[in-house]
Amino acid sequence: MSTYAQTPLEGWEEAYAATPERDVPFTTLSGEPVRPLYTERDLPDPERIGLPGRFPFTRGVYPSMYRGRLWTMRQFAGFGTAEETNERFRYLLDHGQTGLSTAFDMPSLMGHDSDHPRSLGEVGREGVAVDSVDDMETLFRGIDLGEVTVSMTINAPAPIMLAYYVVAAERAGVPADRLGGTIQADILKEYIAQKEWCFPIDPAMRFLGDMIEWCAREMPRWHPVSISGYHIREAGATAAQELAFTLKDGFTYVEQAIERGVPVDAFAPRLSFFFNAQIDFFEEIAKYRAARRIWAREMRDTYGARNPRSWLMRFHTQTAGVSLTAQQPLNNIVRTTIEALAGVLGGTQSLHTNSYDEALALPTEEAVRIALRTQQIIAHETGVANTIDPLGGSYFVEALTDRLEEQAYEYFRRIDELGGMVAAVKQSFPQREIADAAFELQQQIDSGERIVVGVNAFTEGDDAEPPILRIDPALERKQVERVRAVRARRDGAAVEASLAALREAAARPDVNLMPLLVDAARVHATEGEIVEALQEVWGSYTETPVY
């Protein structure tokens, strides 16, 4: 049991009661009360803390952590057409980045081709436009996909994008079993938080299940889903809600794969996670520690995983976009540094640091370079990577870790009472919890109860807008012409045959769609055509609003 509420050392309260600070309330960003002092009485049983690389992995998933190998510096990038993003990828690799992370534009995320009416004005605006395998080939041209690991942040149409990636790599001489990286594909958090979907919840879950099952057989180095708390937190969730809803999504995907007959140890080692690094330093560190412990326990004891690698929660971290301000944007460099340090001290396996100008526009090259240098300074100058889990045993961190774990299990109980995570999402339970938390936090900021430097306090100073990256409108026209040219030169009959096969298979839940998606990619079927073919069978989705 947690000792979070126990009394500190005997006699301490009497001494503190005489101080003028005694009536000042302090809370974490999530509203959790913070006591003025923590002591050895707040430490849990030593077995709950454990050792790095050993169950329950509170202190890290590997015995040597960063003394053996630093985290992967994986900066998110994508804008305009595939050519422009390929140039940015090469720039980042030339400046010391060690992995690639792909941002797709809104039409790609929503399953629309660039010439779809709903794509107008959005092509290449907040990520790269990818309409077909031709774009995917251009995106990674000149990059050895057998050596560089690649992350792709896309969810509802993720199996389609993975098919494009597999075929593009195949044409570059790299077979699927050599490809390393991650595709996000966390569809439940789309309905919970990010709101980018193509299909109703049940067929979307089937689509993801097909990809996980296929990757377990065909892509041993690939992580077929990155279970994402990042967007849940960006939507306004507390740390406890991010922790609970993310883990419950993960457990739901595990249960689905097991129900399909896939042995848990055949896929669990390749599940990965994606967490937010918010500004409340210690709460974030405690969140990561609690997440590892819960995942390890549940995978071993509830789902029967016997391979110790199935117990490991490996995760990517991105600093909090929602914490960045348009006012006094240079302050965002400080915010990002603190958040990145929390991710490192929390034991992340890879890290993206946001650029200081992202509250205004897509990041400029200067801002991207500063963001990458932030990671490099943390890694090579601060000394925080010299010892493993330097905050392990901290009275405050261990107590907060226990408290977040307790809150997560309370949410698990409530979700189970609703019939599980899919049922809870359909009933808008997590959506409503997040909306309430976001509203409460914004009230605190608006009232000045919670200070945001440069926004509601310390507002004097230089608020000049820095140079920002603007997307040339001509790029949209260029991309529209590209997708139309692809349609004009391909074998139309082959495309129609591939889409007909997809529609037929989509109506049969016992058929895995991934091989058919790869076939469609090879004949240059576009993303929008594939999505529309599946929607003819599965339909589309309309959300019930939550206020």
C-alpha positions as CSV (number, residue, x, y, z in Angstrom):
1,M,0.0,0.0,0.0
2,S,1.1,3.6,-0.6
3,T,2.3,5.6,2.3
4,Y,1.4,8.8,0.5
5,A,-0.9,10.0,3.2
6,Q,1.2,9.0,6.2
7,T,2.7,11.6,8.6
8,P,6.3,12.6,8.1
9,L,8.9,12.4,10.9
10,E,7.5,12.8,14.4
11,G,7.3,16.4,15.6
12,W,7.7,17.9,12.1
13,E,4.2,19.3,11.8
14,E,4.5,21.2,15.1
15,A,7.6,22.9,13.8
16,Y,6.1,23.6,10.4
17,A,2.9,25.0,12.0
18,A,4.8,28.0,13.2
19,T,6.0,29.0,9.8
20,P,4.1,31.6,7.6
21,E,3.9,29.2,4.7
22,R,1.7,26.7,6.5
23,D,-1.6,27.7,4.9
24,V,-0.3,28.0,1.3
25,P,-1.7,25.2,-0.8
26,F,0.5,23.6,-3.5
27,T,-0.6,21.1,-6.1
28,T,0.9,19.3,-9.1
29,L,-0.2,20.5,-12.6
30,S,-2.9,17.8,-12.4
31,G,-4.2,19.1,-9.1
32,E,-2.7,16.5,-6.8
33,P,-1.9,18.0,-3.4
34,V,1.8,18.3,-2.6
35,R,2.9,18.1,1.0
36,P,5.6,20.5,2.2
37,L,7.9,17.6,3.2
38,Y,8.4,13.9,2.3
39,T,10.5,11.5,4.4
40,E,11.7,7.9,4.5
41,R,8.2,7.0,5.6
42,D,6.9,7.7,2.2
43,L,9.1,5.1,0.5
44,P,7.4,2.0,-0.7
45,D,8.5,-1.6,-0.1
46,P,12.0,-1.9,-1.8
47,E,10.7,-4.5,-4.1
48,R,8.3,-2.0,-5.6
49,I,11.3,0.2,-6.5
50,G,13.6,-2.7,-7.6
51,L,16.6,-2.4,-9.8
52,P,17.0,-1.2,-13.4
53,G,16.4,-3.9,-15.9
54,R,14.6,-6.1,-13.4
55,F,10.9,-6.6,-12.6
56,P,8.9,-4.5,-12.0
57,F,11.2,-2.1,-14.0
58,T,10.3,1.0,-11.9
59,R,13.8,2.2,-12.4
60,G,14.2,1.5,-16.1
61,V,13.8,-1.2,-18.6
62,Y,17.6,-1.9,-19.1
63,P,20.3,-2.6,-16.6
64,S,22.7,0.0,-17.8
65,M,20.2,2.5,-19.3
66,Y,22.0,5.6,-20.7
67,R,25.4,4.4,-19.5
68,G,25.1,1.7,-22.2
69,R,23.3,3.7,-24.9
70,L,21.7,7.1,-25.0
71,W,18.1,7.6,-25.9
72,T,17.3,7.9,-29.7
73,M,17.0,11.6,-30.7
74,R,14.0,11.4,-32.9
75,Q,12.8,14.8,-34.1
76,F,9.3,14.9,-35.6
77,A,9.4,16.4,-39.2
78,G,7.1,16.8,-42.1
79,F,5.7,19.6,-44.3
80,G,4.8,20.3,-47.9
81,T,5.5,17.6,-50.4
82,A,7.7,14.5,-50.0
83,E,10.7,16.4,-51.6
84,E,10.7,19.1,-49.0
85,T,10.4,16.7,-46.1
86,N,13.2,14.5,-47.5
87,E,15.4,17.5,-47.4
88,R,14.5,18.2,-43.8
89,F,15.2,14.5,-42.9
90,R,18.6,14.8,-44.5
91,Y,19.3,18.0,-42.6
92,L,18.4,16.4,-39.3
93,L,20.5,13.3,-39.9
94,D,23.4,15.6,-40.9
95,H,23.1,17.4,-37.6
96,G,23.2,14.4,-35.4
97,Q,19.7,13.0,-35.2
98,T,19.7,9.3,-34.8
99,G,16.2,8.3,-36.0
100,L,13.4,9.7,-38.2
101,S,9.9,10.6,-37.2
102,T,7.3,11.5,-39.9
103,A,4.5,14.0,-39.5
104,F,1.7,13.6,-42.1
105,D,-0.6,16.4,-43.2
106,M,-4.3,16.5,-42.2
107,P,-5.7,15.1,-45.4
108,S,-3.3,12.1,-45.1
109,L,-4.3,11.6,-41.5
110,M,-8.0,11.7,-42.4
111,G,-7.6,9.3,-45.4
112,H,-8.2,11.9,-48.1
113,D,-6.2,12.3,-51.3
114,S,-4.7,15.8,-51.9
115,D,-7.3,16.6,-54.6
116,H,-10.3,15.7,-52.4
117,P,-12.5,18.7,-51.8
118,R,-11.9,18.5,-48.0
119,S,-8.2,18.7,-48.6
120,L,-8.4,22.2,-50.0
121,G,-6.0,24.5,-48.1
122,E,-4.6,21.8,-45.9
123,V,-2.2,19.9,-48.2
124,G,1.3,19.9,-46.6
125,R,0.3,22.5,-44.0
126,E,1.1,20.6,-40.8
127,G,2.9,17.6,-42.2
128,V,3.9,15.9,-45.4
129,A,1.3,14.9,-48.0
130,V,1.5,11.2,-48.9
131,D,-1.1,10.0,-51.4
132,S,0.5,6.9,-52.8
133,V,3.5,4.7,-52.7
134,D,5.2,7.1,-55.2
135,D,5.2,9.8,-52.5
136,M,6.6,7.3,-49.9
137,E,9.5,6.4,-52.2
138,T,10.3,10.1,-52.7
139,L,10.0,10.8,-48.9
140,F,12.8,8.4,-48.1
141,R,14.9,8.6,-51.2
142,G,18.6,8.3,-50.5
143,I,18.0,7.1,-46.9
144,D,19.1,3.6,-46.0
145,L,15.9,2.2,-44.5
146,G,17.7,-0.9,-43.4
147,E,19.9,1.2,-41.1
148,V,17.7,4.1,-39.9
149,T,14.7,3.5,-37.8
150,V,11.6,5.4,-38.8
151,S,8.5,6.4,-36.9
152,M,5.3,7.4,-38.6
153,T,2.6,9.3,-36.7
154,I,-0.6,8.2,-38.4
155,N,-3.5,6.3,-36.9
156,A,-6.8,5.5,-38.8
157,P,-5.1,4.8,-42.1
158,A,-1.9,3.4,-40.5
159,P,-2.1,0.0,-42.2
160,I,-2.3,1.7,-45.6
161,M,0.8,3.8,-44.9
162,L,2.6,0.8,-43.6
163,A,1.8,-1.0,-46.9
164,Y,3.2,2.0,-48.8
165,Y,6.4,2.0,-46.6
166,V,6.9,-1.8,-47.1
167,V,6.6,-1.5,-50.9
168,A,8.8,1.6,-51.1
169,A,11.5,-0.2,-49.0
170,E,11.1,-3.3,-51.2
171,R,11.8,-1.2,-54.3
172,A,14.9,0.2,-52.6
173,G,16.1,-3.4,-51.9
174,V,15.2,-3.6,-48.2
175,P,12.8,-6.5,-47.4
176,A,10.1,-6.0,-44.7
177,D,11.9,-8.2,-42.2
178,R,14.8,-5.7,-42.1
179,L,12.7,-2.6,-41.4
180,G,12.9,-1.2,-38.0
181,G,10.7,1.5,-36.5
182,T,7.2,2.3,-35.3
183,I,3.8,3.3,-36.7
184,Q,1.6,4.9,-34.2
185,A,-1.8,3.3,-35.2
186,D,-3.4,3.8,-31.8
187,I,-6.9,4.1,-32.9
188,L,-8.7,4.2,-29.6
189,K,-7.0,7.4,-28.6
190,E,-8.3,9.0,-31.8
191,Y,-11.8,8.6,-30.6
192,I,-10.8,9.7,-27.1
193,A,-8.7,12.7,-27.9
194,Q,-7.2,13.5,-31.3
195,K,-10.4,13.0,-33.4
196,E,-8.9,11.8,-36.6
197,W,-10.8,8.7,-37.8
198,C,-12.0,7.1,-41.0
199,F,-14.2,4.2,-39.8
200,P,-16.5,3.2,-37.0
201,I,-14.8,1.9,-33.8
202,D,-15.3,-1.8,-34.3
203,P,-14.0,-2.1,-37.9
204,A,-11.2,0.3,-37.0
205,M,-10.2,-2.1,-34.2
206,R,-10.3,-5.0,-36.7
207,F,-8.0,-3.0,-39.1
208,L,-5.5,-2.4,-36.3
209,G,-5.7,-6.1,-35.3
210,D,-4.9,-7.2,-38.8
211,M,-1.8,-5.1,-38.9
212,I,-0.5,-6.3,-35.5
213,E,-1.1,-9.9,-36.5
214,W,0.6,-9.5,-39.9
215,C,3.6,-7.6,-38.4
216,A,4.1,-10.4,-35.8
217,R,4.7,-12.7,-38.7
218,E,6.4,-10.5,-41.3
219,M,8.2,-7.7,-39.6
220,P,10.1,-8.8,-36.5
221,R,11.9,-5.5,-36.0
222,W,8.8,-3.3,-36.4
223,H,6.6,-1.9,-33.7
224,P,3.0,-2.1,-35.1
225,V,1.4,0.2,-32.6
226,S,2.7,3.0,-30.4
227,I,0.1,3.3,-27.7
228,S,-0.2,7.0,-27.3
229,G,-0.9,9.1,-24.2
230,Y,0.6,12.2,-25.9
231,H,-2.6,13.3,-27.6
232,I,-4.7,12.4,-24.6
233,R,-2.6,14.7,-22.5
234,E,-2.6,17.4,-25.2
235,A,-6.4,17.3,-25.1
236,G,-6.3,18.4,-21.5
237,A,-6.0,15.2,-19.5
238,T,-4.2,15.0,-16.2
239,A,-1.1,12.9,-15.7
240,A,-3.2,10.2,-14.0
241,Q,-5.7,10.2,-16.9
242,E,-2.9,10.0,-19.5
243,L,-1.4,7.1,-17.6
244,A,-4.7,5.2,-17.1
245,F,-6.3,5.7,-20.5
246,T,-3.1,4.9,-22.3
247,L,-2.4,1.7,-20.4
248,K,-6.0,0.6,-20.7
249,D,-5.9,1.2,-24.5
250,G,-2.7,-1.0,-24.5
251,F,-4.3,-3.8,-22.5
252,T,-7.3,-3.7,-24.9
253,Y,-5.0,-4.2,-27.9
254,V,-3.3,-7.1,-26.1
255,E,-6.7,-8.7,-25.4
256,Q,-7.7,-8.4,-29.0
257,A,-4.5,-10.0,-30.3
258,I,-4.9,-12.9,-27.8
259,E,-8.5,-13.4,-28.9
260,R,-7.2,-13.7,-32.5
261,G,-5.1,-16.6,-31.3
262,V,-1.7,-14.7,-31.5
263,P,0.4,-15.8,-28.5
264,V,1.1,-12.9,-26.2
265,D,4.9,-13.3,-26.4
266,A,4.7,-13.3,-30.2
267,F,3.7,-9.6,-30.3
268,A,4.0,-8.0,-26.9
269,P,7.8,-7.4,-27.1
270,R,7.1,-5.1,-30.1
271,L,4.4,-3.0,-28.5
272,S,5.7,0.5,-27.7
273,F,4.3,3.6,-26.0
274,F,4.3,7.4,-26.6
275,F,4.0,9.7,-23.7
276,N,3.8,13.5,-23.1
277,A,6.4,15.4,-21.1
278,Q,4.4,18.2,-19.5
279,I,5.9,21.0,-17.5
280,D,5.3,19.6,-13.9
281,F,8.8,18.1,-13.6
282,F,8.4,15.5,-10.8
283,E,4.9,14.5,-11.7
284,E,6.0,13.5,-15.2
285,I,9.0,11.5,-13.9
286,A,6.7,9.7,-11.5
287,K,4.2,9.0,-14.3
288,Y,6.8,7.1,-16.4
289,R,7.9,5.1,-13.4
290,A,4.4,4.1,-12.5
291,A,3.6,3.2,-16.2
292,R,6.5,0.7,-16.4
293,R,5.6,-0.9,-13.1
294,I,1.9,-1.3,-14.0
295,W,2.6,-2.6,-17.5
296,A,5.1,-5.2,-16.3
297,R,2.8,-6.5,-13.6
298,E,-0.3,-6.8,-15.8
299,M,1.6,-8.4,-18.7
300,R,3.1,-11.0,-16.5
301,D,0.3,-11.7,-14.0
302,T,-2.9,-10.9,-16.0
303,Y,-2.0,-11.7,-19.6
304,G,0.4,-14.6,-18.8
305,A,3.5,-13.3,-20.7
306,R,6.5,-15.4,-20.0
307,N,9.1,-13.7,-22.1
308,P,10.6,-10.9,-19.9
309,R,10.8,-8.7,-23.0
310,S,7.0,-8.7,-23.1
311,W,7.0,-7.1,-19.6
312,L,9.1,-4.1,-20.8
313,M,7.4,-0.8,-21.4
314,R,9.6,1.0,-23.9
315,F,8.4,4.5,-24.8
316,H,9.0,7.6,-26.9
317,T,8.5,11.0,-25.3
318,Q,7.6,14.3,-26.8
319,T,7.7,17.6,-24.9
320,A,4.3,19.2,-24.5
321,G,3.1,21.2,-27.4
322,V,0.2,22.5,-25.4
323,S,2.6,24.1,-22.9
324,L,4.2,26.3,-25.6
325,T,3.0,29.9,-25.8
326,A,2.7,32.3,-28.7
327,Q,3.6,35.1,-26.2
328,Q,7.3,35.5,-25.5
329,P,8.1,32.4,-27.6
330,L,11.7,32.2,-26.6
331,N,10.5,31.2,-23.2
332,N,9.5,27.9,-24.9
333,I,13.2,26.9,-25.1
334,V,13.3,26.8,-21.3
335,R,10.0,24.9,-21.1
336,T,11.1,22.3,-23.6
337,T,14.4,21.8,-21.8
338,I,12.7,21.1,-18.5
339,E,10.2,18.8,-20.1
340,A,12.9,16.9,-22.0
341,L,14.9,16.5,-18.8
342,A,11.9,15.0,-17.2
343,G,11.6,12.5,-20.0
344,V,15.3,11.6,-19.6
345,L,15.1,11.2,-15.9
346,G,12.0,9.2,-16.3
347,G,13.9,6.7,-18.5
348,T,12.6,7.3,-22.1
349,Q,13.9,5.3,-25.0
350,S,13.6,8.1,-27.5
351,L,12.8,11.8,-27.4
352,H,11.4,14.6,-29.5
353,T,12.0,18.2,-28.3
354,N,9.5,20.7,-29.6
355,S,10.8,23.9,-31.4
356,Y,10.2,27.2,-29.7
357,D,8.2,28.6,-32.6
358,E,5.6,25.8,-32.9
359,A,2.8,27.8,-31.2
360,L,3.1,30.1,-34.3
361,A,3.8,27.9,-37.3
362,L,5.8,24.9,-38.5
363,P,9.3,25.1,-37.1
364,T,12.1,26.9,-38.9
365,E,15.4,25.2,-39.4
366,E,17.0,27.4,-36.7
367,A,14.3,26.4,-34.2
368,V,14.7,22.7,-35.1
369,R,18.4,22.9,-34.6
370,I,18.0,24.5,-31.2
371,A,15.5,21.8,-30.2
372,L,18.0,19.1,-31.3
373,R,20.9,20.8,-29.5
374,T,18.7,20.9,-26.4
375,Q,18.8,17.1,-26.3
376,Q,22.5,16.9,-27.1
377,I,23.3,19.3,-24.3
378,I,21.3,17.2,-21.8
379,A,23.0,14.1,-23.1
380,H,26.6,15.3,-23.2
381,E,27.0,18.3,-20.8
382,T,24.7,17.9,-17.8
383,G,25.9,14.5,-16.4
384,V,22.3,13.3,-15.9
385,A,23.1,10.2,-18.1
386,N,26.1,9.2,-16.0
387,T,24.1,7.3,-13.4
388,I,21.0,5.1,-13.7
389,D,17.8,6.6,-12.4
390,P,19.3,9.3,-10.3
391,L,16.0,10.2,-8.7
392,G,15.2,6.6,-7.6
393,G,14.6,6.5,-3.8
394,S,13.6,10.2,-3.7
395,Y,10.9,10.4,-1.0
396,F,8.8,12.7,-3.1
397,V,9.2,10.9,-6.4
398,E,8.5,7.5,-4.9
399,A,5.4,8.7,-3.1
400,L,4.1,10.4,-6.2
401,T,4.8,7.3,-8.3
402,D,2.6,5.3,-5.8
403,R,-0.1,7.8,-5.9
404,L,-0.3,7.9,-9.7
405,E,-0.4,4.1,-9.8
406,E,-3.3,4.1,-7.3
407,Q,-5.2,6.6,-9.5
408,A,-4.6,4.6,-12.6
409,Y,-6.0,1.4,-11.0
410,E,-9.1,3.4,-9.9
411,Y,-9.7,4.4,-13.5
412,F,-9.2,0.8,-14.6
413,R,-11.9,-0.3,-12.2
414,R,-14.3,2.4,-13.5
415,I,-13.7,1.4,-17.1
416,D,-14.1,-2.3,-16.4
417,E,-17.5,-1.5,-14.8
418,L,-18.5,0.1,-18.1
419,G,-17.6,-3.0,-20.0
420,G,-14.0,-2.3,-21.0
421,M,-12.3,0.4,-22.9
422,V,-14.1,0.1,-26.2
423,A,-17.5,0.3,-24.4
424,A,-16.2,3.2,-22.3
425,V,-15.2,5.1,-25.4
426,K,-18.5,4.5,-27.0
427,Q,-20.1,5.9,-23.9
428,S,-17.7,8.9,-24.0
429,F,-16.4,8.2,-20.5
430,P,-12.7,9.1,-21.1
431,Q,-13.7,12.0,-23.4
432,R,-15.9,13.5,-20.6
433,E,-13.2,13.0,-17.9
434,I,-10.6,14.8,-20.2
435,A,-13.0,17.7,-21.0
436,D,-13.7,18.3,-17.3
437,A,-10.0,18.3,-16.5
438,A,-9.1,20.7,-19.3
439,F,-11.9,23.0,-18.3
440,E,-10.7,23.1,-14.7
441,L,-7.1,23.8,-15.7
442,Q,-8.1,26.6,-18.0
443,Q,-10.2,28.2,-15.2
444,Q,-7.1,28.2,-13.0
445,I,-5.0,29.9,-15.7
446,D,-7.7,32.4,-16.5
447,S,-8.1,33.3,-12.8
448,G,-4.4,33.6,-12.3
449,E,-4.4,30.8,-9.7
450,R,-1.9,28.9,-12.0
451,I,0.8,31.1,-13.5
452,V,1.9,30.8,-17.1
453,V,4.9,33.1,-17.5
454,G,4.5,35.6,-20.3
455,V,0.7,34.9,-20.6
456,N,-1.0,35.8,-17.3
457,A,2.0,37.0,-15.4
458,F,5.4,38.6,-16.2
459,T,4.0,39.8,-19.5
460,E,6.3,42.7,-20.0
461,G,9.2,42.2,-22.4
462,D,9.9,41.5,-26.1
463,D,6.9,39.8,-27.7
464,A,8.2,40.3,-31.3
465,E,7.2,37.4,-33.5
466,P,10.2,35.4,-34.7
467,P,10.7,34.4,-38.3
468,I,8.2,31.7,-39.2
469,L,8.1,29.0,-41.9
470,R,5.3,29.6,-44.4
471,I,4.2,26.9,-46.8
472,D,4.1,28.0,-50.4
473,P,0.6,27.6,-51.7
474,A,2.1,26.4,-55.0
475,L,3.1,23.2,-53.1
476,E,-0.5,22.2,-52.8
477,R,-1.0,22.6,-56.6
478,K,2.1,20.6,-57.2
479,Q,0.9,17.7,-55.0
480,V,-2.5,17.7,-56.6
481,E,-0.9,17.5,-60.0
482,R,1.3,14.6,-58.7
483,V,-1.5,12.4,-57.5
484,R,-3.4,13.0,-60.7
485,A,-0.4,12.1,-62.8
486,V,0.0,8.8,-60.8
487,R,-3.6,7.9,-61.6
488,A,-3.1,8.7,-65.3
489,R,0.0,6.5,-65.8
490,R,-0.9,3.4,-63.7
491,D,-2.8,0.3,-64.8
492,G,-6.4,1.3,-63.9
493,A,-7.8,-2.2,-64.3
494,A,-5.2,-3.5,-61.8
495,V,-6.2,-0.8,-59.3
496,E,-9.9,-1.6,-59.7
497,A,-9.2,-5.3,-59.2
498,S,-7.2,-4.6,-56.0
499,L,-9.9,-2.4,-54.6
500,A,-12.6,-5.0,-55.4
501,A,-10.6,-7.6,-53.5
502,L,-10.3,-5.3,-50.5
503,R,-14.0,-4.6,-50.4
504,E,-14.7,-8.3,-50.6
505,A,-12.2,-9.1,-47.8
506,A,-13.4,-6.3,-45.6
507,A,-16.8,-7.9,-45.4
508,R,-15.2,-11.1,-44.0
509,P,-13.7,-10.6,-40.5
510,D,-11.6,-13.8,-40.8
511,V,-9.4,-12.3,-43.6
512,N,-6.3,-10.3,-42.8
513,L,-6.3,-7.2,-45.0
514,M,-2.6,-6.4,-44.9
515,P,-1.5,-8.6,-47.8
516,L,-4.3,-7.0,-49.9
517,L,-3.1,-3.5,-48.9
518,V,0.4,-4.3,-50.0
519,D,-1.0,-5.5,-53.3
520,A,-3.0,-2.3,-53.7
521,A,0.2,-0.3,-52.9
522,R,2.1,-2.1,-55.6
523,V,-0.4,-1.1,-58.3
524,H,-0.4,2.6,-57.1
525,A,-3.8,2.7,-55.5
526,T,-4.1,6.0,-53.6
527,E,-4.8,6.3,-49.9
528,G,-8.2,8.0,-50.6
529,E,-9.3,5.3,-53.0
530,I,-8.4,2.5,-50.4
531,V,-10.2,4.3,-47.6
532,E,-13.3,5.0,-49.7
533,A,-13.4,1.3,-50.7
534,L,-13.3,0.2,-47.1
535,Q,-15.9,2.8,-46.1
536,E,-18.3,1.3,-48.7
537,V,-18.3,-1.8,-46.5
538,W,-17.7,-0.4,-43.0
539,G,-19.3,3.0,-43.2
540,S,-18.0,6.1,-41.5
541,Y,-18.2,7.5,-37.9
542,T,-19.9,10.5,-36.3
543,E,-19.0,11.4,-32.7
544,T,-21.5,12.0,-30.0
545,P,-20.5,15.5,-28.6
546,V,-19.2,15.8,-25.1
547,Y,-19.7,19.1,-23.3
